Amino acid sequence: MARWLLPEGISDVLPHEARRVEELRRALLNLYASHGYQLVFPPLIEYLDSLLTGTGHDLDLRTFKLVDQLSGRQLGLRADITPQVARIDAHILNRAGVVRLCYAGSVLHTRPSHPLATREPIQVGAELYGFAGLAADAEVQTLAVESLRTAGVPRIQIDLGHTGVVRAIIAADAAATAASEEILVALAAKDVPALKQVIAETSTATAQALLALTQLHGASGIIDEARRSLPALPAIRRSLDDLAYLIERSTADVLSVDLSDLHGYRYYTGANFAAYGSAETNPQAAGALLRGGRYDDIGRAFGRARPATGFSLDLRDLARRNGMRAVGSILAPADDEPALTALVAELRQRGQCVLRALDASDAAPIDGVDRVIRKRDGVWRIEPVTG
């Protein structure tokens, strides 16, 4: 095997993509800082029992594991930064009241999340701790939409769900509780024939409610339909009220609701959402650009069961599919004239990327250079690359 080959699902980030990714990372972190979210850098590796605390079986399967030669304990290479940030909030910062944190860093997956995904995503996210009210959920969803606008996504679609609806229906029926795993699988696939078989032993009201869930997806009017067709359980009413509140305050271009969407069912404890670029061709097939929601139980294992809501995204995937275009570079000739040197310094101070040719043979524009500096009528001018 050639020594330069990389493992499957692992790749280098080459200059053009790297520049786009880095500019997008800076723009997003600046956005979060402007909203009061403080940056943290959790470690790439932790003791496994801490890294997987409260995250469920799915994250365990995605985590690379090894043994620490210093302690003999099992370590994990992080597959998700969110649990680490929850540990920081609960055990390290230990602050009272609202805490807003953000992060950006690489994670590593044992398997790609879909056939085109990398196994080394760059995860960026924002988390809000310490506030149980819906105002926190609304803030986080608004920030998620702003994140995609910052990335240059022209038309943003938010799909809303709420784990409380399914939980309430299942909890109200002993037979449904006993068959909950099979019910969840059938609901997630919207497999009505399989669902009918699984719920055969449940009450008529429960069976009708679970079957109704497979049809309760679409525009925001689905909330009113759900109020009519689902049982009048207090937990269902609260969940639908939560969604109505968030719909009213959404800043997305397109909004939809899916009451049988069970993504992250064991993780999220309330309203959850996925964001897509609705201008893309078949955005659902390509996967969500961003996911988030409420996960109040995540800090319990660290000694503080703090309310929590947030979102995260894969920076490489976002840059590849909808990322903001990198600003081109400027090529300056190999000339020591003070006026040229002063112009180059001024451009760099303004944030422009300026390459100075080393000699006449280095004066041809390269990939990423879209402007050149030329002397016209005794004045150094910036002109577009032609030809």
PLY file of the C-alpha trace (Angstrom):
ply
format ascii 1.0
element vertex 387
property float x
property float y
property float z
element edge 386
property int vertex1
property int vertex2
end_header
0.00 0.00 0.00
1.30 3.46 -0.91
2.53 5.39 2.10
0.66 8.52 1.08
-2.78 6.89 1.18
-5.12 7.95 3.99
-7.74 5.80 5.77
-11.18 5.60 4.19
-13.30 8.60 5.10
-10.23 10.68 6.08
-8.87 13.38 3.78
-6.58 16.38 3.69
-8.17 19.82 3.50
-6.38 21.53 0.63
-5.72 25.28 0.33
-8.89 26.46 -1.42
-11.24 24.48 0.83
-9.14 25.20 3.92
-9.42 28.92 3.36
-13.19 28.74 2.97
-13.52 26.57 6.08
-11.31 28.85 8.17
-13.06 32.05 7.06
-16.39 30.45 7.87
-15.14 29.27 11.28
-13.99 32.80 12.16
-17.25 34.34 10.95
-19.38 31.94 13.00
-17.34 32.34 16.19
-17.47 36.13 15.78
-21.25 35.86 15.37
-21.58 33.83 18.57
-19.29 36.20 20.46
-21.50 39.11 19.39
-24.42 37.33 21.09
-22.49 36.75 24.31
-21.41 33.14 23.76
-17.99 32.48 25.30
-15.49 30.26 23.48
-14.18 27.05 25.06
-11.66 24.46 23.80
-12.36 21.00 25.28
-9.60 18.37 24.88
-9.55 15.99 21.92
-9.27 12.98 24.23
-10.86 12.15 27.60
-11.51 9.22 29.87
-14.20 7.21 28.15
-16.63 7.12 31.07
-16.68 10.94 31.12
-16.84 11.33 27.35
-19.87 9.05 26.96
-21.73 10.03 30.12
-25.40 10.57 29.37
-25.03 10.28 25.59
-26.49 6.85 24.88
-25.50 3.90 22.74
-25.18 5.70 19.39
-22.23 7.87 20.45
-20.50 4.87 21.98
-20.50 3.12 18.59
-19.04 6.21 16.87
-16.18 6.69 19.38
-12.61 5.47 18.85
-11.24 3.89 22.04
-7.73 3.23 23.36
-5.93 2.58 26.65
-4.03 5.34 28.47
-0.46 4.14 29.08
-0.15 6.43 32.12
-3.25 5.37 34.04
-4.32 2.13 32.40
-7.83 3.55 31.99
-9.78 3.53 28.75
-9.74 6.75 26.74
-11.96 7.96 23.92
-11.31 10.30 20.99
-14.29 12.63 21.06
-17.04 12.01 18.52
-19.16 14.94 19.77
-18.12 18.08 21.63
-21.53 18.82 23.20
-21.11 16.41 26.17
-17.71 17.97 26.89
-19.22 21.46 26.99
-21.92 20.17 29.35
-19.17 18.85 31.64
-17.44 22.25 31.55
-20.67 24.04 32.47
-21.65 21.59 35.21
-18.33 20.78 36.85
-15.63 23.28 35.81
-17.36 26.66 35.51
-20.04 25.80 38.08
-21.75 29.15 37.57
-25.26 30.03 38.69
-27.75 31.41 36.18
-27.49 31.50 32.40
-24.25 30.43 30.72
-23.67 30.76 26.97
-20.78 28.77 25.48
-19.55 28.07 21.95
-16.84 25.89 20.45
-15.12 24.78 17.25
-12.92 21.71 16.84
-12.35 18.39 15.10
-14.17 15.24 16.12
-13.50 11.70 14.94
-16.05 9.04 13.97
-15.50 5.30 13.65
-17.88 5.32 10.67
-19.11 8.17 8.46
-22.63 9.40 9.18
-23.56 8.95 5.49
-21.69 7.71 2.37
-20.32 11.14 1.40
-19.44 12.27 4.95
-15.94 12.61 6.35
-14.99 10.68 9.48
-13.23 13.82 10.77
-15.83 16.58 10.85
-15.05 20.03 12.23
-17.85 20.59 14.72
-19.01 24.11 15.53
-21.80 24.84 17.96
-23.42 27.04 20.58
-25.00 25.94 23.86
-27.16 27.82 26.37
-27.35 26.48 29.94
-29.36 27.42 32.99
-32.67 28.62 31.52
-35.66 26.28 31.17
-37.99 28.75 29.44
-38.82 28.78 25.74
-37.04 32.10 25.29
-33.77 30.11 25.37
-35.01 27.73 22.65
-36.08 30.69 20.52
-32.70 32.40 20.96
-30.81 29.28 19.96
-32.95 28.66 16.90
-32.58 32.30 15.81
-28.81 32.00 16.21
-28.85 28.78 14.18
-30.61 30.56 11.31
-28.15 33.46 11.54
-25.32 30.93 11.35
-26.55 29.64 8.01
-27.14 33.16 6.71
-23.55 34.00 7.68
-22.46 30.93 5.72
-24.20 32.23 2.63
-27.17 29.83 2.61
-29.72 31.79 0.54
-32.94 30.14 1.70
-33.19 28.36 5.04
-35.70 25.71 6.03
-36.23 24.68 9.66
-37.94 21.37 10.46
-39.34 21.33 14.00
-40.17 18.36 16.20
-40.82 17.62 19.86
-39.97 14.38 21.66
-42.65 15.09 24.29
-45.48 14.10 21.95
-44.34 10.52 21.34
-43.20 10.10 24.94
-46.63 11.12 26.27
-48.54 8.75 23.97
-46.34 5.78 24.82
-46.23 6.52 28.56
-50.03 6.57 28.79
-50.38 2.94 27.64
-48.69 -0.05 29.33
-48.75 -2.15 26.15
-47.18 0.69 24.17
-44.52 1.11 26.83
-43.64 -2.59 26.58
-43.36 -2.35 22.79
-41.74 1.10 22.74
-38.56 0.08 20.87
-40.51 -1.51 18.02
-42.89 1.46 17.92
-40.01 3.93 17.66
-38.42 1.99 14.80
-41.68 1.86 12.83
-42.44 5.54 13.48
-38.99 6.67 12.45
-39.41 4.88 9.12
-43.09 5.95 8.83
-43.74 2.26 8.16
-47.51 2.10 8.70
-47.95 -1.67 8.11
-45.19 -2.46 10.62
-46.59 0.05 13.09
-50.05 -1.51 12.88
-48.60 -4.89 13.78
-46.61 -3.54 16.72
-49.53 -1.61 18.26
-52.06 -4.43 17.95
-52.14 -4.89 21.75
-52.44 -1.20 22.61
-55.69 0.63 23.31
-57.71 2.01 20.42
-56.93 5.59 21.45
-53.19 4.89 21.58
-53.19 3.08 18.25
-55.09 5.92 16.56
-52.71 8.52 18.03
-49.58 6.66 16.90
-50.97 6.14 13.41
-51.94 9.81 13.24
-48.33 10.78 13.96
-47.20 9.28 10.65
-49.38 11.87 8.87
-48.67 14.85 11.10
-45.90 16.48 9.11
-45.99 19.57 6.94
-46.47 23.32 7.33
-47.14 25.01 10.65
-50.88 24.33 10.35
-50.07 20.76 11.41
-50.13 22.02 15.02
-53.87 22.74 14.83
-54.49 19.37 13.19
-52.49 17.66 15.95
-54.61 19.35 18.64
-57.72 17.83 17.01
-56.39 14.33 16.31
-54.16 13.54 19.30
-55.26 12.69 22.88
-55.85 15.67 25.17
-52.96 14.73 27.45
-51.30 17.61 29.37
-47.82 16.65 28.11
-49.01 16.67 24.48
-50.72 20.04 24.97
-47.53 21.52 26.45
-45.42 20.12 23.59
-47.73 21.57 20.95
-47.79 24.92 22.80
-43.97 24.89 22.78
-43.92 24.35 19.02
-46.52 27.07 18.41
-44.38 29.53 20.41
-41.26 28.68 18.41
-43.10 28.83 15.08
-44.34 32.33 15.88
-40.79 33.51 16.59
-38.96 31.66 13.83
-36.77 33.66 11.45
-36.41 30.84 8.89
-37.56 31.31 5.29
-39.44 28.00 5.29
-40.85 26.22 8.33
-42.21 22.70 8.69
-43.21 20.39 11.54
-42.80 16.61 11.82
-44.27 15.07 14.98
-42.90 11.60 14.18
-39.32 12.72 13.56
-37.40 10.73 16.17
-33.86 11.88 15.39
-32.08 12.11 18.75
-35.13 10.78 20.63
-33.03 9.41 23.50
-30.99 12.60 23.68
-33.42 15.49 23.26
-35.93 16.20 26.03
-38.05 18.85 24.31
-38.31 20.80 21.08
-35.67 19.89 18.50
-34.92 21.10 14.99
-32.97 20.47 11.82
-31.95 23.14 9.30
-31.65 22.70 5.55
-30.82 24.87 2.59
-34.20 24.74 0.87
-32.66 26.07 -2.34
-30.61 22.85 -2.61
-31.78 19.97 -4.78
-33.41 17.44 -2.44
-31.88 18.89 0.77
-33.30 16.13 3.00
-31.46 13.48 0.98
-28.20 15.40 1.41
-28.76 15.62 5.17
-29.31 18.51 7.56
-26.81 21.36 7.58
-27.38 21.85 11.31
-29.22 20.10 14.16
-30.17 21.18 17.65
-32.72 21.16 20.42
-33.29 20.93 24.16
-31.39 18.30 26.18
-31.96 19.08 29.84
-30.67 15.75 31.18
-27.15 15.98 29.78
-25.54 17.55 32.87
-27.19 15.22 35.41
-24.34 12.70 35.34
-21.87 15.50 36.11
-23.77 16.49 39.25
-25.83 19.40 37.90
-29.01 18.67 35.93
-29.05 22.10 34.28
-31.54 23.11 31.59
-29.71 23.13 28.25
-30.42 23.87 24.61
-28.11 24.34 21.64
-27.08 23.27 18.16
-24.06 22.07 16.21
-22.97 21.73 12.60
-20.16 20.18 10.56
-18.10 23.08 9.25
-16.55 21.07 6.39
-19.95 19.88 5.18
-21.42 23.38 5.43
-18.49 24.92 3.52
-18.71 22.23 0.85
-22.45 22.53 0.29
-23.33 26.13 1.10
-20.25 27.83 2.49
-19.45 31.46 1.94
-17.08 31.96 -0.95
-13.53 32.80 -0.02
-12.38 36.27 -1.05
-9.73 36.08 -3.74
-6.11 37.12 -3.36
-4.11 39.95 -4.92
-0.76 39.42 -6.67
1.83 42.22 -6.33
4.88 42.36 -8.63
8.47 41.94 -7.48
9.23 45.61 -7.09
10.69 47.43 -4.08
9.22 50.83 -4.93
8.05 52.47 -1.64
4.64 53.35 -3.06
4.00 49.70 -3.90
5.23 48.55 -0.48
2.92 51.05 1.20
-0.06 49.90 -0.89
0.60 46.23 -0.04
0.86 47.07 3.67
-2.40 49.04 3.55
-4.24 46.22 1.78
-3.02 43.63 4.27
-4.02 45.87 7.18
-7.53 45.97 5.69
-7.65 42.18 5.73
-6.79 41.52 2.08
-4.52 38.63 1.11
-1.62 40.00 -0.96
1.09 37.78 -2.45
4.33 39.50 -3.48
6.10 37.89 -6.42
9.68 36.86 -5.60
10.96 37.78 -9.08
9.70 38.15 -12.64
9.32 34.37 -13.06
6.93 34.29 -10.05
4.58 36.90 -11.49
1.94 34.61 -13.04
-1.36 34.51 -11.10
-2.09 31.19 -9.37
-5.26 29.52 -8.14
-7.17 31.89 -5.85
-5.59 35.07 -7.23
-8.30 37.15 -8.88
-6.61 40.59 -8.88
-3.17 41.94 -9.69
-1.37 45.19 -8.93
-0.02 46.94 -12.04
1.53 50.34 -12.59
-0.52 52.52 -14.91
0.48 56.10 -15.73
2.88 56.12 -12.80
0.26 54.91 -10.29
-0.04 51.43 -8.75
-3.56 50.13 -9.44
-5.49 46.97 -8.54
-6.97 45.28 -11.62
-8.89 42.06 -12.19
-7.06 39.09 -13.63
-7.93 38.77 -17.32
-7.45 36.03 -19.84
0 1
1 2
2 3
3 4
4 5
5 6
6 7
7 8
8 9
9 10
10 11
11 12
12 13
13 14
14 15
15 16
16 17
17 18
18 19
19 20
20 21
21 22
22 23
23 24
24 25
25 26
26 27
27 28
28 29
29 30
30 31
31 32
32 33
33 34
34 35
35 36
36 37
37 38
38 39
39 40
40 41
41 42
42 43
43 44
44 45
45 46
46 47
47 48
48 49
49 50
50 51
51 52
52 53
53 54
54 55
55 56
56 57
57 58
58 59
59 60
60 61
61 62
62 63
63 64
64 65
65 66
66 67
67 68
68 69
69 70
70 71
71 72
72 73
73 74
74 75
75 76
76 77
77 78
78 79
79 80
80 81
81 82
82 83
83 84
84 85
85 86
86 87
87 88
88 89
89 90
90 91
91 92
92 93
93 94
94 95
95 96
96 97
97 98
98 99
99 100
100 101
101 102
102 103
103 104
104 105
105 106
106 107
107 108
108 109
109 110
110 111
111 112
112 113
113 114
114 115
115 116
116 117
117 118
118 119
119 120
120 121
121 122
122 123
123 124
124 125
125 126
126 127
127 128
128 129
129 130
130 131
131 132
132 133
133 134
134 135
135 136
136 137
137 138
138 139
139 140
140 141
141 142
142 143
143 144
144 145
145 146
146 147
147 148
148 149
149 150
150 151
151 152
152 153
153 154
154 155
155 156
156 157
157 158
158 159
159 160
160 161
161 162
162 163
163 164
164 165
165 166
166 167
167 168
168 169
169 170
170 171
171 172
172 173
173 174
174 175
175 176
176 177
177 178
178 179
179 180
180 181
181 182
182 183
183 184
184 185
185 186
186 187
187 188
188 189
189 190
190 191
191 192
192 193
193 194
194 195
195 196
196 197
197 198
198 199
199 200
200 201
201 202
202 203
203 204
204 205
205 206
206 207
207 208
208 209
209 210
210 211
211 212
212 213
213 214
214 215
215 216
216 217
217 218
218 219
219 220
220 221
221 222
222 223
223 224
224 225
225 226
226 227
227 228
228 229
229 230
230 231
231 232
232 233
233 234
234 235
235 236
236 237
237 238
238 239
239 240
240 241
241 242
242 243
243 244
244 245
245 246
246 247
247 248
248 249
249 250
250 251
251 252
252 253
253 254
254 255
255 256
256 257
257 258
258 259
259 260
260 261
261 262
262 263
263 264
264 265
265 266
266 267
267 268
268 269
269 270
270 271
271 272
272 273
273 274
274 275
275 276
276 277
277 278
278 279
279 280
280 281
281 282
282 283
283 284
284 285
285 286
286 287
287 288
288 289
289 290
290 291
291 292
292 293
293 294
294 295
295 296
296 297
297 298
298 299
299 300
300 301
301 302
302 303
303 304
304 305
305 306
306 307
307 308
308 309
309 310
310 311
311 312
312 313
313 314
314 315
315 316
316 317
317 318
318 319
319 320
320 321
321 322
322 323
323 324
324 325
325 326
326 327
327 328
328 329
329 330
330 331
331 332
332 333
333 334
334 335
335 336
336 337
337 338
338 339
339 340
340 341
341 342
342 343
343 344
344 345
345 346
346 347
347 348
348 349
349 350
350 351
351 352
352 353
353 354
354 355
355 356
356 357
357 358
358 359
359 360
360 361
361 362
362 363
363 364
364 365
365 366
366 367
367 368
368 369
369 370
370 371
371 372
372 373
373 374
374 375
375 376
376 377
377 378
378 379
379 380
380 381
381 382
382 383
383 384
384 385
385 386
